[in-house]
């Protein structure tokens, strides 16, 4: 299974989610995308994004102001 890293540190809402959405579009179903962000609003944004799109928020962590989100791309619709 592939895993991709997207570093959006320093960008503010809504850019981290928009860039993650664009990155996910280029990945196969089931692929993982790790996003590094520094915008505190991204915590709520990524949760809402996953609920709305069906992508899975596999994990979330925060360390020294850097938020790490691991997303799994949803299966393509049949």
PDB file of N, CA, C and O in Angstrom:
ATOM      1  N   UNK A   1       0.845  -1.173   0.000  1.00  0.00           N
ATOM      2  CA  UNK A   1       0.000   0.000   0.000  1.00  0.00           C
ATOM      3  C   UNK A   1       0.894   1.241   0.000  1.00  0.00           C
ATOM      4  O   UNK A   1       1.862   1.318   0.757  1.00  0.00           O
ATOM      5  N   UNK A   2       0.565   2.199  -0.845  1.00  0.00           N
ATOM      6  CA  UNK A   2       1.418   3.380  -0.950  1.00  0.00           C
ATOM      7  C   UNK A   2       1.103   4.401   0.142  1.00  0.00           C
ATOM      8  O   UNK A   2      -0.005   4.457   0.675  1.00  0.00           O
ATOM      9  N   UNK A   3       2.113   5.196   0.450  1.00  0.00           N
ATOM     10  CA  UNK A   3       1.942   6.270   1.424  1.00  0.00           C
ATOM     11  C   UNK A   3       2.652   7.506   0.890  1.00  0.00           C
ATOM     12  O   UNK A   3       3.781   7.426   0.405  1.00  0.00           O
ATOM     13  N   UNK A   4       1.983   8.642   0.985  1.00  0.00           N
ATOM     14  CA  UNK A   4       2.496   9.899   0.457  1.00  0.00           C
ATOM     15  C   UNK A   4       2.541  10.926   1.574  1.00  0.00           C
ATOM     16  O   UNK A   4       1.666  10.943   2.441  1.00  0.00           O
ATOM     17  N   UNK A   5       3.556  11.782   1.560  1.00  0.00           N
ATOM     18  CA  UNK A   5       3.679  12.842   2.558  1.00  0.00           C
ATOM     19  C   UNK A   5       3.375  14.181   1.895  1.00  0.00           C
ATOM     20  O   UNK A   5       3.904  14.493   0.828  1.00  0.00           O
ATOM     21  N   UNK A   6       2.515  14.967   2.543  1.00  0.00           N
ATOM     22  CA  UNK A   6       2.170  16.309   2.077  1.00  0.00           C
ATOM     23  C   UNK A   6       2.477  17.282   3.206  1.00  0.00           C
ATOM     24  O   UNK A   6       1.859  17.225   4.269  1.00  0.00           O
ATOM     25  N   UNK A   7       3.427  18.173   2.973  1.00  0.00           N
ATOM     26  CA  UNK A   7       3.826  19.152   3.985  1.00  0.00           C
ATOM     27  C   UNK A   7       3.178  20.490   3.652  1.00  0.00           C
ATOM     28  O   UNK A   7       3.557  21.147   2.681  1.00  0.00           O
ATOM     29  N   UNK A   8       2.199  20.892   4.461  1.00  0.00           N
ATOM     30  CA  UNK A   8       1.501  22.166   4.252  1.00  0.00           C
ATOM     31  C   UNK A   8       1.718  23.089   5.453  1.00  0.00           C
ATOM     32  O   UNK A   8       0.876  23.936   5.751  1.00  0.00           O
ATOM     33  N   UNK A   9       2.833  22.923   6.128  1.00  0.00           N
ATOM     34  CA  UNK A   9       3.147  23.766   7.276  1.00  0.00           C
ATOM     35  C   UNK A   9       3.251  25.224   6.824  1.00  0.00           C
ATOM     36  O   UNK A   9       3.837  25.531   5.785  1.00  0.00           O
ATOM     37  N   UNK A  10       2.668  26.111   7.629  1.00  0.00           N
ATOM     38  CA  UNK A  10       2.700  27.529   7.318  1.00  0.00           C
ATOM     39  C   UNK A  10       1.497  28.003   6.529  1.00  0.00           C
ATOM     40  O   UNK A  10       1.259  29.208   6.438  1.00  0.00           O
ATOM     41  N   UNK A  11       0.729  27.084   5.955  1.00  0.00           N
ATOM     42  CA  UNK A  11      -0.472  27.466   5.210  1.00  0.00           C
ATOM     43  C   UNK A  11      -1.664  27.521   6.158  1.00  0.00           C
ATOM     44  O   UNK A  11      -1.730  26.768   7.129  1.00  0.00           O
ATOM     45  N   UNK A  12      -2.599  28.412   5.870  1.00  0.00           N
ATOM     46  CA  UNK A  12      -3.782  28.547   6.711  1.00  0.00           C
ATOM     47  C   UNK A  12      -5.030  28.096   5.968  1.00  0.00           C
ATOM     48  O   UNK A  12      -5.036  27.929   4.749  1.00  0.00           O
ATOM     49  N   UNK A  13      -6.076  27.907   6.744  1.00  0.00           N
ATOM     50  CA  UNK A  13      -7.375  27.459   6.261  1.00  0.00           C
ATOM     51  C   UNK A  13      -7.812  28.315   5.075  1.00  0.00           C
ATOM     52  O   UNK A  13      -7.695  29.539   5.137  1.00  0.00           O
ATOM     53  N   UNK A  14      -8.299  27.726   4.029  1.00  0.00           N
ATOM     54  CA  UNK A  14      -8.601  26.310   3.785  1.00  0.00           C
ATOM     55  C   UNK A  14      -7.524  25.565   3.002  1.00  0.00           C
ATOM     56  O   UNK A  14      -7.755  24.434   2.573  1.00  0.00           O
ATOM     57  N   UNK A  15      -6.353  26.170   2.807  1.00  0.00           N
ATOM     58  CA  UNK A  15      -5.340  25.581   1.930  1.00  0.00           C
ATOM     59  C   UNK A  15      -4.888  24.174   2.313  1.00  0.00           C
ATOM     60  O   UNK A  15      -4.739  23.345   1.416  1.00  0.00           O
ATOM     61  N   UNK A  16      -4.657  23.849   3.600  1.00  0.00           N
ATOM     62  CA  UNK A  16      -4.230  22.478   3.899  1.00  0.00           C
ATOM     63  C   UNK A  16      -5.219  21.416   3.395  1.00  0.00           C
ATOM     64  O   UNK A  16      -4.810  20.408   2.820  1.00  0.00           O
ATOM     65  N   UNK A  17      -6.504  21.644   3.612  1.00  0.00           N
ATOM     66  CA  UNK A  17      -7.508  20.663   3.169  1.00  0.00           C
ATOM     67  C   UNK A  17      -7.607  20.648   1.647  1.00  0.00           C
ATOM     68  O   UNK A  17      -7.735  19.578   1.052  1.00  0.00           O
ATOM     69  N   UNK A  18      -7.550  21.802   1.014  1.00  0.00           N
ATOM     70  CA  UNK A  18      -7.631  21.850  -0.452  1.00  0.00           C
ATOM     71  C   UNK A  18      -6.457  21.119  -1.089  1.00  0.00           C
ATOM     72  O   UNK A  18      -6.637  20.383  -2.060  1.00  0.00           O
ATOM     73  N   UNK A  19      -5.265  21.314  -0.554  1.00  0.00           N
ATOM     74  CA  UNK A  19      -4.092  20.628  -1.099  1.00  0.00           C
ATOM     75  C   UNK A  19      -4.152  19.121  -0.829  1.00  0.00           C
ATOM     76  O   UNK A  19      -3.729  18.323  -1.665  1.00  0.00           O
ATOM     77  N   UNK A  20      -4.675  18.734   0.330  1.00  0.00           N
ATOM     78  CA  UNK A  20      -4.831  17.310   0.631  1.00  0.00           C
ATOM     79  C   UNK A  20      -5.845  16.671  -0.318  1.00  0.00           C
ATOM     80  O   UNK A  20      -5.633  15.560  -0.802  1.00  0.00           O
ATOM     81  N   UNK A  21      -6.937  17.369  -0.579  1.00  0.00           N
ATOM     82  CA  UNK A  21      -7.955  16.855  -1.488  1.00  0.00           C
ATOM     83  C   UNK A  21      -7.362  16.643  -2.879  1.00  0.00           C
ATOM     84  O   UNK A  21      -7.620  15.622  -3.516  1.00  0.00           O
ATOM     85  N   UNK A  22      -6.576  17.595  -3.346  1.00  0.00           N
ATOM     86  CA  UNK A  22      -5.935  17.475  -4.655  1.00  0.00           C
ATOM     87  C   UNK A  22      -4.969  16.293  -4.670  1.00  0.00           C
ATOM     88  O   UNK A  22      -4.929  15.539  -5.642  1.00  0.00           O
ATOM     89  N   UNK A  23      -4.198  16.127  -3.608  1.00  0.00           N
ATOM     90  CA  UNK A  23      -3.251  15.016  -3.530  1.00  0.00           C
ATOM     91  C   UNK A  23      -3.984  13.673  -3.518  1.00  0.00           C
ATOM     92  O   UNK A  23      -3.551  12.725  -4.172  1.00  0.00           O
ATOM     93  N   UNK A  24      -5.088  13.590  -2.780  1.00  0.00           N
ATOM     94  CA  UNK A  24      -5.849  12.344  -2.708  1.00  0.00           C
ATOM     95  C   UNK A  24      -6.417  11.954  -4.067  1.00  0.00           C
ATOM     96  O   UNK A  24      -6.489  10.768  -4.390  1.00  0.00           O
ATOM     97  N   UNK A  25      -6.815  12.927  -4.856  1.00  0.00           N
ATOM     98  CA  UNK A  25      -7.379  12.632  -6.178  1.00  0.00           C
ATOM     99  C   UNK A  25      -6.396  11.869  -7.049  1.00  0.00           C
ATOM    100  O   UNK A  25      -6.803  11.072  -7.895  1.00  0.00           O
ATOM    101  N   UNK A  26      -5.103  12.107  -6.849  1.00  0.00           N
ATOM    102  CA  UNK A  26      -4.096  11.428  -7.655  1.00  0.00           C
ATOM    103  C   UNK A  26      -3.641  10.089  -7.115  1.00  0.00           C
ATOM    104  O   UNK A  26      -2.773   9.442  -7.702  1.00  0.00           O
ATOM    105  N   UNK A  27      -4.219   9.665  -6.001  1.00  0.00           N
ATOM    106  CA  UNK A  27      -3.807   8.406  -5.371  1.00  0.00           C
ATOM    107  C   UNK A  27      -4.826   7.309  -5.618  1.00  0.00           C
ATOM    108  O   UNK A  27      -6.006   7.600  -5.817  1.00  0.00           O
ATOM    109  N   UNK A  28      -4.394   6.047  -5.609  1.00  0.00           N
ATOM    110  CA  UNK A  28      -5.334   4.939  -5.765  1.00  0.00           C
ATOM    111  C   UNK A  28      -6.148   4.722  -4.481  1.00  0.00           C
ATOM    112  O   UNK A  28      -5.734   5.142  -3.400  1.00  0.00           O
ATOM    113  N   UNK A  29      -7.283   4.077  -4.605  1.00  0.00           N
ATOM    114  CA  UNK A  29      -8.123   3.760  -3.445  1.00  0.00           C
ATOM    115  C   UNK A  29      -7.308   2.981  -2.422  1.00  0.00           C
ATOM    116  O   UNK A  29      -6.550   2.078  -2.774  1.00  0.00           O
ATOM    117  N   UNK A  30      -7.472   3.342  -1.146  1.00  0.00           N
ATOM    118  CA  UNK A  30      -6.774   2.651  -0.068  1.00  0.00           C
ATOM    119  C   UNK A  30      -5.405   3.228   0.259  1.00  0.00           C
ATOM    120  O   UNK A  30      -4.806   2.865   1.271  1.00  0.00           O
ATOM    121  N   UNK A  31      -4.901   4.127  -0.593  1.00  0.00           N
ATOM    122  CA  UNK A  31      -3.586   4.732  -0.343  1.00  0.00           C
ATOM    123  C   UNK A  31      -3.666   5.653   0.869  1.00  0.00           C
ATOM    124  O   UNK A  31      -4.723   6.195   1.192  1.00  0.00           O
ATOM    125  N   UNK A  32      -2.526   5.816   1.531  1.00  0.00           N
ATOM    126  CA  UNK A  32      -2.462   6.684   2.708  1.00  0.00           C
ATOM    127  C   UNK A  32      -1.755   7.976   2.366  1.00  0.00           C
ATOM    128  O   UNK A  32      -0.775   7.995   1.621  1.00  0.00           O
ATOM    129  N   UNK A  33      -2.276   9.062   2.930  1.00  0.00           N
ATOM    130  CA  UNK A  33      -1.686  10.387   2.773  1.00  0.00           C
ATOM    131  C   UNK A  33      -1.418  10.934   4.164  1.00  0.00           C
ATOM    132  O   UNK A  33      -2.339  11.077   4.967  1.00  0.00           O
ATOM    133  N   UNK A  34      -0.161  11.240   4.449  1.00  0.00           N
ATOM    134  CA  UNK A  34       0.208  11.863   5.714  1.00  0.00           C
ATOM    135  C   UNK A  34       0.368  13.353   5.462  1.00  0.00           C
ATOM    136  O   UNK A  34       1.132  13.771   4.591  1.00  0.00           O
ATOM    137  N   UNK A  35      -0.363  14.151   6.236  1.00  0.00           N
ATOM    138  CA  UNK A  35      -0.349  15.602   6.073  1.00  0.00           C
ATOM    139  C   UNK A  35       0.266  16.234   7.320  1.00  0.00           C
ATOM    140  O   UNK A  35      -0.130  15.922   8.443  1.00  0.00           O
ATOM    141  N   UNK A  36       1.233  17.121   7.115  1.00  0.00           N
ATOM    142  CA  UNK A  36       1.821  17.891   8.210  1.00  0.00           C
ATOM    143  C   UNK A  36       1.329  19.325   8.073  1.00  0.00           C
ATOM    144  O   UNK A  36       1.531  19.961   7.038  1.00  0.00           O
ATOM    145  N   UNK A  37       0.681  19.834   9.124  1.00  0.00           N
ATOM    146  CA  UNK A  37       0.115  21.181   9.094  1.00  0.00           C
ATOM    147  C   UNK A  37       0.421  21.901  10.402  1.00  0.00           C
ATOM    148  O   UNK A  37       0.702  21.269  11.421  1.00  0.00           O
ATOM    149  N   UNK A  38       0.363  23.231  10.361  1.00  0.00           N
ATOM    150  CA  UNK A  38       0.601  24.025  11.571  1.00  0.00           C
ATOM    151  C   UNK A  38      -0.595  24.892  11.932  1.00  0.00           C
ATOM    152  O   UNK A  38      -0.591  25.533  12.984  1.00  0.00           O
ATOM    153  N   UNK A  39      -1.611  24.928  11.092  1.00  0.00           N
ATOM    154  CA  UNK A  39      -2.796  25.742  11.362  1.00  0.00           C
ATOM    155  C   UNK A  39      -3.702  25.009  12.353  1.00  0.00           C
ATOM    156  O   UNK A  39      -4.180  23.917  12.045  1.00  0.00           O
ATOM    157  N   UNK A  40      -3.952  25.587  13.544  1.00  0.00           N
ATOM    158  CA  UNK A  40      -4.816  24.927  14.529  1.00  0.00           C
ATOM    159  C   UNK A  40      -6.218  24.629  13.988  1.00  0.00           C
ATOM    160  O   UNK A  40      -6.856  23.672  14.427  1.00  0.00           O
ATOM    161  N   UNK A  41      -6.699  25.431  13.047  1.00  0.00           N
ATOM    162  CA  UNK A  41      -8.022  25.193  12.464  1.00  0.00           C
ATOM    163  C   UNK A  41      -8.057  23.913  11.636  1.00  0.00           C
ATOM    164  O   UNK A  41      -9.133  23.382  11.362  1.00  0.00           O
ATOM    165  N   UNK A  42      -6.895  23.416  11.239  1.00  0.00           N
ATOM    166  CA  UNK A  42      -6.866  22.210  10.414  1.00  0.00           C
ATOM    167  C   UNK A  42      -7.403  20.992  11.155  1.00  0.00           C
ATOM    168  O   UNK A  42      -7.846  20.034  10.522  1.00  0.00           O
ATOM    169  N   UNK A  43      -7.372  21.010  12.476  1.00  0.00           N
ATOM    170  CA  UNK A  43      -7.896  19.869  13.252  1.00  0.00           C
ATOM    171  C   UNK A  43      -9.387  19.682  12.947  1.00  0.00           C
ATOM    172  O   UNK A  43      -9.828  18.583  12.611  1.00  0.00           O
ATOM    173  N   UNK A  44     -10.141  20.753  13.065  1.00  0.00           N
ATOM    174  CA  UNK A  44     -11.579  20.682  12.745  1.00  0.00           C
ATOM    175  C   UNK A  44     -11.790  20.469  11.255  1.00  0.00           C
ATOM    176  O   UNK A  44     -12.671  19.714  10.844  1.00  0.00           O
ATOM    177  N   UNK A  45     -10.982  21.136  10.457  1.00  0.00           N
ATOM    178  CA  UNK A  45     -11.147  21.060   8.998  1.00  0.00           C
ATOM    179  C   UNK A  45     -10.968  19.640   8.475  1.00  0.00           C
ATOM    180  O   UNK A  45     -11.764  19.182   7.655  1.00  0.00           O
ATOM    181  N   UNK A  46      -9.933  18.937   8.934  1.00  0.00           N
ATOM    182  CA  UNK A  46      -9.705  17.582   8.426  1.00  0.00           C
ATOM    183  C   UNK A  46     -10.758  16.605   8.924  1.00  0.00           C
ATOM    184  O   UNK A  46     -11.131  15.679   8.203  1.00  0.00           O
ATOM    185  N   UNK A  47     -11.239  16.795  10.139  1.00  0.00           N
ATOM    186  CA  UNK A  47     -12.312  15.942  10.646  1.00  0.00           C
ATOM    187  C   UNK A  47     -13.563  16.111   9.783  1.00  0.00           C
ATOM    188  O   UNK A  47     -14.175  15.124   9.376  1.00  0.00           O
ATOM    189  N   UNK A  48     -13.941  17.355   9.507  1.00  0.00           N
ATOM    190  CA  UNK A  48     -15.126  17.624   8.679  1.00  0.00           C
ATOM    191  C   UNK A  48     -14.909  17.129   7.252  1.00  0.00           C
ATOM    192  O   UNK A  48     -15.821  16.566   6.646  1.00  0.00           O
ATOM    193  N   UNK A  49     -13.717  17.333   6.716  1.00  0.00           N
ATOM    194  CA  UNK A  49     -13.395  16.890   5.362  1.00  0.00           C
ATOM    195  C   UNK A  49     -13.596  15.382   5.220  1.00  0.00           C
ATOM    196  O   UNK A  49     -14.197  14.920   4.250  1.00  0.00           O
ATOM    197  N   UNK A  50     -13.094  14.620   6.186  1.00  0.00           N
ATOM    198  CA  UNK A  50     -13.225  13.163   6.120  1.00  0.00           C
ATOM    199  C   UNK A  50     -14.683  12.726   6.243  1.00  0.00           C
ATOM    200  O   UNK A  50     -15.117  11.812   5.542  1.00  0.00           O
ATOM    201  N   UNK A  51     -15.434  13.367   7.124  1.00  0.00           N
ATOM    202  CA  UNK A  51     -16.849  13.028   7.262  1.00  0.00           C
ATOM    203  C   UNK A  51     -17.610  13.297   5.969  1.00  0.00           C
ATOM    204  O   UNK A  51     -18.479  12.515   5.583  1.00  0.00           O
ATOM    205  N   UNK A  52     -17.287  14.395   5.302  1.00  0.00           N
ATOM    206  CA  UNK A  52     -18.010  14.775   4.090  1.00  0.00           C
ATOM    207  C   UNK A  52     -17.607  13.955   2.873  1.00  0.00           C
ATOM    208  O   UNK A  52     -18.441  13.707   2.003  1.00  0.00           O
ATOM    209  N   UNK A  53     -16.358  13.530   2.789  1.00  0.00           N
ATOM    210  CA  UNK A  53     -15.866  12.873   1.581  1.00  0.00           C
ATOM    211  C   UNK A  53     -15.821  11.353   1.667  1.00  0.00           C
ATOM    212  O   UNK A  53     -15.772  10.674   0.642  1.00  0.00           O
ATOM    213  N   UNK A  54     -15.838  10.818   2.882  1.00  0.00           N
ATOM    214  CA  UNK A  54     -15.748   9.366   3.035  1.00  0.00           C
ATOM    215  C   UNK A  54     -14.330   8.845   3.159  1.00  0.00           C
ATOM    216  O   UNK A  54     -14.127   7.641   3.312  1.00  0.00           O
ATOM    217  N   UNK A  55     -13.332   9.742   3.095  1.00  0.00           N
ATOM    218  CA  UNK A  55     -11.961   9.314   3.352  1.00  0.00           C
ATOM    219  C   UNK A  55     -11.840   9.045   4.855  1.00  0.00           C
ATOM    220  O   UNK A  55     -12.553   9.644   5.660  1.00  0.00           O
ATOM    221  N   UNK A  56     -10.940   8.146   5.220  1.00  0.00           N
ATOM    222  CA  UNK A  56     -10.785   7.774   6.633  1.00  0.00           C
ATOM    223  C   UNK A  56      -9.658   8.569   7.280  1.00  0.00           C
ATOM    224  O   UNK A  56      -8.558   8.665   6.735  1.00  0.00           O
ATOM    225  N   UNK A  57      -9.944   9.137   8.447  1.00  0.00           N
ATOM    226  CA  UNK A  57      -8.904   9.767   9.254  1.00  0.00           C
ATOM    227  C   UNK A  57      -8.326   8.645  10.120  1.00  0.00           C
ATOM    228  O   UNK A  57      -8.897   8.293  11.152  1.00  0.00           O
ATOM    229  N   UNK A  58      -7.201   8.092   9.695  1.00  0.00           N
ATOM    230  CA  UNK A  58      -6.600   6.938  10.351  1.00  0.00           C
ATOM    231  C   UNK A  58      -6.018   7.329  11.700  1.00  0.00           C
ATOM    232  O   UNK A  58      -6.206   6.633  12.697  1.00  0.00           O
ATOM    233  N   UNK A  59      -5.298   8.468  11.718  1.00  0.00           N
ATOM    234  CA  UNK A  59      -4.726   8.918  12.978  1.00  0.00           C
ATOM    235  C   UNK A  59      -4.473  10.420  12.937  1.00  0.00           C
ATOM    236  O   UNK A  59      -4.404  11.042  11.877  1.00  0.00           O
ATOM    237  N   UNK A  60      -4.339  10.969  14.132  1.00  0.00           N
ATOM    238  CA  UNK A  60      -4.055  12.387  14.312  1.00  0.00           C
ATOM    239  C   UNK A  60      -3.126  12.519  15.505  1.00  0.00           C
ATOM    240  O   UNK A  60      -3.322  11.866  16.530  1.00  0.00           O
ATOM    241  N   UNK A  61      -2.113  13.367  15.369  1.00  0.00           N
ATOM    242  CA  UNK A  61      -1.211  13.639  16.484  1.00  0.00           C
ATOM    243  C   UNK A  61      -0.730  15.081  16.375  1.00  0.00           C
ATOM    244  O   UNK A  61      -0.728  15.678  15.298  1.00  0.00           O
ATOM    245  N   UNK A  62      -0.323  15.621  17.516  1.00  0.00           N
ATOM    246  CA  UNK A  62       0.217  16.981  17.550  1.00  0.00           C
ATOM    247  C   UNK A  62       1.520  16.944  18.333  1.00  0.00           C
ATOM    248  O   UNK A  62       1.590  16.345  19.406  1.00  0.00           O
ATOM    249  N   UNK A  63       2.551  17.584  17.794  1.00  0.00           N
ATOM    250  CA  UNK A  63       3.838  17.640  18.472  1.00  0.00           C
ATOM    251  C   UNK A  63       4.454  19.004  18.203  1.00  0.00           C
ATOM    252  O   UNK A  63       4.779  19.334  17.063  1.00  0.00           O
ATOM    253  N   UNK A  64       4.612  19.786  19.249  1.00  0.00           N
ATOM    254  CA  UNK A  64       5.254  21.107  19.170  1.00  0.00           C
ATOM    255  C   UNK A  64       4.618  21.992  18.107  1.00  0.00           C
ATOM    256  O   UNK A  64       5.317  22.687  17.369  1.00  0.00           O
ATOM    257  N   UNK A  65       3.287  21.966  18.032  1.00  0.00           N
ATOM    258  CA  UNK A  65       2.578  22.835  17.100  1.00  0.00           C
ATOM    259  C   UNK A  65       2.464  22.314  15.684  1.00  0.00           C
ATOM    260  O   UNK A  65       1.933  23.002  14.812  1.00  0.00           O
ATOM    261  N   UNK A  66       2.959  21.098  15.439  1.00  0.00           N
ATOM    262  CA  UNK A  66       2.822  20.476  14.123  1.00  0.00           C
ATOM    263  C   UNK A  66       1.790  19.361  14.236  1.00  0.00           C
ATOM    264  O   UNK A  66       1.916  18.449  15.054  1.00  0.00           O
ATOM    265  N   UNK A  67       0.773  19.458  13.398  1.00  0.00           N
ATOM    266  CA  UNK A  67      -0.305  18.463  13.391  1.00  0.00           C
ATOM    267  C   UNK A  67      -0.028  17.453  12.293  1.00  0.00           C
ATOM    268  O   UNK A  67       0.276  17.818  11.157  1.00  0.00           O
ATOM    269  N   UNK A  68      -0.137  16.178  12.645  1.00  0.00           N
ATOM    270  CA  UNK A  68       0.075  15.092  11.673  1.00  0.00           C
ATOM    271  C   UNK A  68      -1.240  14.338  11.507  1.00  0.00           C
ATOM    272  O   UNK A  68      -1.770  13.759  12.454  1.00  0.00           O
ATOM    273  N   UNK A  69      -1.745  14.361  10.290  1.00  0.00           N
ATOM    274  CA  UNK A  69      -2.971  13.652   9.947  1.00  0.00           C
ATOM    275  C   UNK A  69      -2.612  12.530   8.988  1.00  0.00           C
ATOM    276  O   UNK A  69      -1.885  12.747   8.019  1.00  0.00           O
ATOM    277  N   UNK A  70      -3.112  11.343   9.252  1.00  0.00           N
ATOM    278  CA  UNK A  70      -2.937  10.232   8.315  1.00  0.00           C
ATOM    279  C   UNK A  70      -4.323   9.901   7.782  1.00  0.00           C
ATOM    280  O   UNK A  70      -5.221   9.512   8.529  1.00  0.00           O
ATOM    281  N   UNK A  71      -4.477  10.063   6.469  1.00  0.00           N
ATOM    282  CA  UNK A  71      -5.755   9.820   5.808  1.00  0.00           C
ATOM    283  C   UNK A  71      -5.626   8.603   4.905  1.00  0.00           C
ATOM    284  O   UNK A  71      -4.564   8.356   4.334  1.00  0.00           O
ATOM    285  N   UNK A  72      -6.710   7.840   4.777  1.00  0.00           N
ATOM    286  CA  UNK A  72      -6.758   6.740   3.815  1.00  0.00           C
ATOM    287  C   UNK A  72      -7.835   7.057   2.797  1.00  0.00           C
ATOM    288  O   UNK A  72      -8.986   7.324   3.143  1.00  0.00           O
ATOM    289  N   UNK A  73      -7.439   7.024   1.536  1.00  0.00           N
ATOM    290  CA  UNK A  73      -8.397   7.341   0.465  1.00  0.00           C
ATOM    291  C   UNK A  73      -9.493   6.293   0.420  1.00  0.00           C
ATOM    292  O   UNK A  73      -9.244   5.090   0.495  1.00  0.00           O
ATOM    293  N   UNK A  74     -10.712   6.791   0.296  1.00  0.00           N
ATOM    294  CA  UNK A  74     -11.879   5.883   0.234  1.00  0.00           C
ATOM    295  C   UNK A  74     -11.822   5.037  -1.026  1.00  0.00           C
ATOM    296  O   UNK A  74     -11.139   5.365  -1.996  1.00  0.00           O
ATOM    297  N   UNK A  75     -12.560   3.942  -0.979  1.00  0.00           N
ATOM    298  CA  UNK A  75     -12.673   3.095  -2.156  1.00  0.00           C
ATOM    299  C   UNK A  75     -13.437   3.855  -3.227  1.00  0.00           C
ATOM    300  O   UNK A  75     -14.373   4.596  -2.929  1.00  0.00           O
ATOM    301  N   UNK A  76     -13.038   3.669  -4.452  1.00  0.00           N
ATOM    302  CA  UNK A  76     -13.751   4.321  -5.551  1.00  0.00           C
ATOM    303  C   UNK A  76     -15.164   3.779  -5.644  1.00  0.00           C
ATOM    304  O   UNK A  76     -15.382   2.586  -5.437  1.00  0.00           O
ATOM    305  N   UNK A  77     -16.135   4.643  -5.954  1.00  0.00           N
ATOM    306  CA  UNK A  77     -17.523   4.172  -6.078  1.00  0.00           C
ATOM    307  C   UNK A  77     -17.628   3.115  -7.174  1.00  0.00           C
ATOM    308  O   UNK A  77     -16.960   3.199  -8.204  1.00  0.00           O
ATOM    309  N   UNK A  78     -18.465   2.138  -6.935  1.00  0.00           N
ATOM    310  CA  UNK A  78     -18.623   1.047  -7.904  1.00  0.00           C
ATOM    311  C   UNK A  78     -19.407   1.491  -9.112  1.00  0.00           C
ATOM    312  O   UNK A  78     -19.634   0.699 -10.026  1.00  0.00           O
TER     313      UNK A  78
END
